[in-house]
Amino acid sequence: MQNYLQRCIDSILHQEYTDYELFLVDDGSTDGPVTSAMLYAAADARITVIHKEIPAYRTAVISPSARLAALTCSFDSDDWITPDATKLFVRAATERLRSGDRRFLPRRRRARLAQGRY
């Protein structure tokens, strides 16, 4: 599992698009990933380690910074992405927003944008 986690984190950190925050969720696992997560966080200011025993998909609920984010992505520890993945995701989302298509945004975010609020 440790090798998968390192590959996942490394693939995110080596993105061409670099304006993001990375939240690593410590869900109480005992097989060593917490130590790796803490080392990554110490080396990169974009990384925050969250210690909660919750499913990873709930990260946005517990992180104030993630709640304010216009866009979020979630990954499991055995996932990895290509270096251009985030850039392409942001570009596609930006194009959709510019065209007025907000269907991919959460309902509350769409309502706030409709009111002219970010």
QUINORUR-V812432 format. One record per run of one state. SS is the DSSP state (a for helix, b for strand, c for the rest). FROM is the first residue (numbers start at 1). LEN is the number of residues. If there is no record, write none. Layout:
ss/from/len
SS/FROM/LEN
SS/FROM/LEN
This chain:
ss/from/len
c/1/1
a/2/12
c/14/8
b/22/5
c/27/6
a/33/11
c/44/3
b/47/5
c/52/4
a/56/7
c/63/1
a/64/5
c/69/16
a/85/14
c/99/8
a/107/8
c/115/4
